[in-house]
Each structure stands twice: as C-alpha cells, then as structure tokens.
Amino acid sequence: MLAKKMECNFLDADNFHPQANIEKMSKGIPLTEEDRIPWLETLRDTLRNKMNLIKSMSSNIDTGNDKKKPEVILCCSALQKSYREILRTADPNYKPGSYIAGRVRFVCLEAPMEVIESRVKRRGEEGNHFMPASLLQSQFDLLQIDPAEKDITVVDATHSPQVIVNNIQASVFGSLNFISSLEN
C-alpha cells in the first residue's frame, strides 16, 4: 500500500525465506541466528541490486522533480540492531554508525501485542501467512531499538492501514532532505 502510494518498488522479506525457515515457523519454532543471517544477507543483496538498478535508470532520466522518495520499500522484521546493520550495508556508501547519511531507513510499526496478534491470526486464517501467533512473544522478546539509530521512525500501528501509510509518508518521506528521526 505504501509502495503503491509512493510509486516505488516493494519487496516482502517473507518471500525470501528458504523453505526450511517457512517450515520451521509454520510448526511454531522460532528461527535461530543461523536461520536469520543468510536470509538477511539475501535481503541485503537483493535490496542493493534493486537500489543500484533504480539509481542507474534514474540517472538517465531527468524528472525535473527534486522531491526525494524511496527507491525500494522492504517489509521486514529487522527486530535487532545487528539485523538492521546487515540491511544498512545494502548502501555501499554506508559507514557504521552514520545512520542519517545512509540511503536505508527503517519504520517500526508499534502496537500492543494484542493488536498484532489479532492481525497475525486473521492473516493465518485467510491463508496469507505461515507464522502462527504463538511465535509473537519470541518476536517481541527480540525487538530492540537503540536511540542512537536515528534512521528509525516509530509509527503507531493501531490505526487503519490508510492512516498508517499517511503517517509513514508524512514522517519519513515528508521532508525534502529525506531525514527521519526516532520518535518516542
């Protein structure tokens, strides 16, 4: 929905899980670091390739529009700082710790566990996701946001999808400088 509104490419990280990860999660077994790291590296490489392709295509086209917009939106549960560090390196110019200068930004959709649980259950019942709600607590346990990570914007996810999209667009992509801030 956000990618469509922003007229950019969309990648769903769940589509990049190897079958072994999907089977493990489907059985209610949380992923280990050994499961996650290769998946995150695949996401990083895919994101880098998309960003480079889009950059090379756009350098040949003068749109006359100086307004910044995302090149690619990746929907991903990058719950820990170390996971986000892997994704940040999709930008070949990224220097560790220089969060604002990088091309990779993060949005943390924040909602009480009950809200997310009802959404996960609904998606599962509709056949739209393989992860059971029983794994949510393990996800919440992994979540960490370091206040130094100034490339993360926290958005209230208790609203309707359209309101969430509007809030993300306004808070992350609203400025011409394409700089986001960590909101508490």
C-alpha positions as CSV (number, residue, x, y, z in Angstrom):
1,M,0.0,0.0,0.0
2,L,2.8,2.4,0.9
3,A,4.9,1.5,-2.1
4,K,2.0,2.0,-4.4
5,K,1.3,5.4,-2.9
6,M,5.0,6.3,-3.1
7,E,5.3,4.9,-6.7
8,C,8.3,2.7,-5.9
9,N,9.3,-1.0,-5.8
10,F,8.1,-3.3,-3.0
11,L,9.8,-6.3,-1.5
12,D,8.3,-8.6,1.1
13,A,11.0,-10.2,3.1
14,D,8.8,-13.2,3.8
15,N,9.1,-14.1,0.1
16,F,12.8,-14.6,0.6
17,H,12.7,-17.1,3.4
18,P,14.1,-20.5,2.4
19,Q,11.6,-23.3,2.6
20,A,13.3,-24.7,5.8
21,N,12.6,-21.4,7.6
22,I,9.0,-21.4,6.5
23,E,8.5,-25.0,7.6
24,K,10.2,-24.2,11.0
25,M,8.0,-21.2,11.6
26,S,4.9,-23.0,10.4
27,K,5.5,-25.5,13.2
28,G,5.8,-22.7,15.8
29,I,9.5,-23.0,16.1
30,P,11.4,-19.6,16.3
31,L,14.2,-19.0,13.9
32,T,17.8,-19.0,15.2
33,E,20.6,-16.6,14.2
34,E,21.8,-19.4,11.9
35,D,18.4,-19.2,10.1
36,R,18.2,-15.5,10.0
37,I,21.6,-14.3,8.9
38,P,21.6,-15.9,5.5
39,W,18.1,-14.6,4.9
40,L,19.1,-11.1,5.9
41,E,22.1,-11.3,3.7
42,T,19.9,-12.3,0.8
43,L,17.6,-9.4,1.5
44,R,20.6,-7.0,1.7
45,D,21.9,-8.2,-1.7
46,T,18.5,-8.0,-3.3
47,L,18.0,-4.5,-1.9
48,R,21.4,-3.4,-3.1
49,N,20.7,-4.7,-6.6
50,K,17.3,-3.0,-6.7
51,M,18.8,0.3,-5.4
52,N,21.7,0.2,-7.9
53,L,19.4,-0.7,-10.8
54,I,17.0,2.1,-10.0
55,K,19.8,4.6,-9.5
56,S,21.3,3.7,-12.9
57,M,18.0,4.0,-14.6
58,S,17.1,7.3,-12.9
59,S,20.4,8.9,-13.6
60,N,19.5,8.7,-17.3
61,I,16.1,10.4,-16.7
62,D,15.6,14.0,-15.6
63,T,12.2,14.1,-14.0
64,G,12.5,17.8,-13.0
65,N,11.3,16.8,-9.6
66,D,13.8,17.4,-6.7
67,K,11.5,15.8,-4.1
68,K,13.1,12.8,-2.5
69,K,11.2,9.5,-2.5
70,P,12.1,6.0,-1.6
71,E,13.8,3.8,-4.2
72,V,12.5,0.5,-2.7
73,I,10.3,-0.4,0.3
74,L,11.2,-3.6,2.0
75,C,8.7,-5.0,4.5
76,C,10.9,-6.9,7.0
77,S,11.0,-7.8,10.7
78,A,14.5,-6.5,11.3
79,L,14.0,-6.7,15.0
80,Q,17.5,-6.3,16.3
81,K,20.2,-3.6,15.6
82,S,22.6,-6.3,14.2
83,Y,19.9,-7.3,11.7
84,R,19.4,-3.7,10.6
85,E,23.2,-3.3,10.3
86,I,23.2,-6.1,7.7
87,L,20.4,-4.3,5.8
88,R,22.1,-0.9,6.0
89,T,25.1,-2.3,4.1
90,A,22.8,-2.5,1.1
91,D,24.0,1.0,0.7
92,P,27.7,0.6,-0.4
93,N,28.5,4.0,1.0
94,Y,27.1,3.3,4.4
95,K,29.6,3.8,7.3
96,P,28.7,2.0,10.5
97,G,27.1,4.4,12.9
98,S,26.4,7.1,10.3
99,Y,22.6,6.4,10.3
100,I,21.3,9.7,9.0
101,A,23.7,9.7,6.0
102,G,22.7,6.3,4.7
103,R,20.2,5.5,2.0
104,V,18.5,2.8,4.1
105,R,15.7,3.9,6.5
106,F,13.5,1.9,8.9
107,V,10.0,2.3,10.2
108,C,9.0,0.5,13.3
109,L,5.3,-0.2,13.4
110,E,4.4,-0.1,17.1
111,A,1.3,-1.6,18.5
112,P,0.3,-3.6,21.6
113,M,0.8,-7.4,21.3
114,E,-2.9,-8.0,21.3
115,V,-3.4,-5.8,18.2
116,I,-0.6,-7.5,16.3
117,E,-1.8,-11.0,17.5
118,S,-5.3,-10.4,16.1
119,R,-3.8,-9.3,12.7
120,V,-1.5,-12.3,12.6
121,K,-4.3,-14.7,13.4
122,R,-6.5,-13.1,10.7
123,R,-3.8,-13.4,8.1
124,G,-3.2,-17.0,9.1
125,E,-6.9,-17.8,8.8
126,E,-7.1,-16.1,5.4
127,G,-4.1,-18.3,4.3
128,N,-1.9,-15.2,3.9
129,H,0.9,-16.0,6.3
130,F,2.8,-19.0,7.6
131,M,3.8,-17.8,11.0
132,P,1.5,-18.7,13.8
133,A,0.6,-16.1,16.5
134,S,2.3,-18.4,19.1
135,L,5.6,-17.0,17.8
136,L,4.8,-13.4,18.5
137,Q,6.2,-13.4,22.0
138,S,9.6,-14.5,20.7
139,Q,9.4,-11.6,18.2
140,F,8.6,-9.1,20.9
141,D,11.4,-10.5,23.0
142,L,13.9,-9.9,20.2
143,L,12.8,-6.3,19.4
144,Q,15.4,-3.7,20.3
145,I,15.8,-0.1,19.2
146,D,18.9,1.8,20.1
147,P,18.2,5.5,20.5
148,A,21.4,6.2,18.5
149,E,19.7,4.7,15.4
150,K,18.4,7.9,14.0
151,D,17.3,6.2,10.8
152,I,14.3,4.6,12.6
153,T,10.9,6.2,12.8
154,V,8.4,4.7,15.1
155,V,4.8,4.8,13.8
156,D,1.6,4.0,15.7
157,A,0.2,0.9,14.0
158,T,-3.1,0.7,15.9
159,H,-4.7,2.8,13.2
160,S,-6.2,1.7,9.9
161,P,-3.8,0.8,7.1
162,Q,-4.5,4.1,5.3
163,V,-3.8,6.2,8.3
164,I,-0.6,4.2,9.0
165,V,0.6,4.8,5.4
166,N,-0.2,8.5,5.6
167,N,1.7,8.8,8.9
168,I,4.7,7.0,7.4
169,Q,4.7,9.1,4.3
170,A,4.5,12.3,6.4
171,S,7.1,11.4,9.0
172,V,9.7,9.6,6.9
173,F,9.2,11.0,3.4
174,G,7.7,14.4,4.0
175,S,10.9,16.4,4.2
176,L,13.0,17.2,1.1
177,N,16.1,16.1,3.0
178,F,14.7,12.6,3.4
179,I,15.8,12.5,7.0
180,S,13.8,10.6,9.6
181,S,14.0,10.8,13.4
182,L,13.4,8.4,16.2
183,E,10.1,9.2,17.9
184,N,9.5,8.1,21.4
